């Protein structure tokens, strides 16, 4: 799961640059729908959650994610900012579920936010602020979706992603036709090697990696599962740096270390809370 997500940063960046953000996202969700189509079915009592998850996770999340990568050059910084989904999940749990937390997790939230804030002051990333802001938005959407997924315990993972693919393809398709009509019209002319990048994102990252995440979240608490994802941004930073030849600066390392320390504190302490 971590390896697929780590490599996916490169795949999405290449695809949004070669195609366009919304059209690339539409193609990704269309592939997801085709792969999972046989599992698409009505689930009594769960359709409201599946619809909300499909529109947010399949549409809004990927819209923000692809736009952030299209706006950025140094995508490694975005991989770090993407980890804000973890503290955002905890904050939402506090608000929605009235969960009480103590000083260590409060410190973790503060460190993760501070670490991403440090990135804004890196001269090498000064032009990436729009991308960072969109990544923060995507992280918030991810956090909301992680809570919705907890209400889908018992629903097959492929069924969940069939609905995500359906609603994602509809939402992103309408947005792309309205804003990127030329790119949509040029879909038949997209080279096969470019479609391969989109296919990797759809099958490798969405169906396999996100599917694995859904499978885990149905069987374990968010706090137990999320620590397992801590390696993904590290893989993303270094693979993106190697592939795109972008710098990993001292400020980026410092900010990333603060953010990852905060995320680690939040996730590990949250995982221990049920046992305590």
Secondary structure, 3 states (H helix, E strand, C coil): CHHHHHHHHHHHHHHHHHCCHHHHHHHHHHHHHHHHHHHCCCCCCCHHHHHHHHHHHHHHHHHHHHHHHHHCCCHHHHHHHCCHHHHHHHHHHHHHHCCCCCHHHHHHHHHHHHHHHHHCCCHHHHHHHHHHHHHHHHHHHHHHHHHHHHCCCCCCHHHHHHHHHHHHHHHHHHHHHHHCHHHHHCHHHCCHHHHHHHHHHHHHHHHHHHHHHHHHHCCCCHHHHHHHHHHHHHHHHHHHHHHHCCCCCHHHHHHHHHHHHHHHHHHHHHHHHHHC
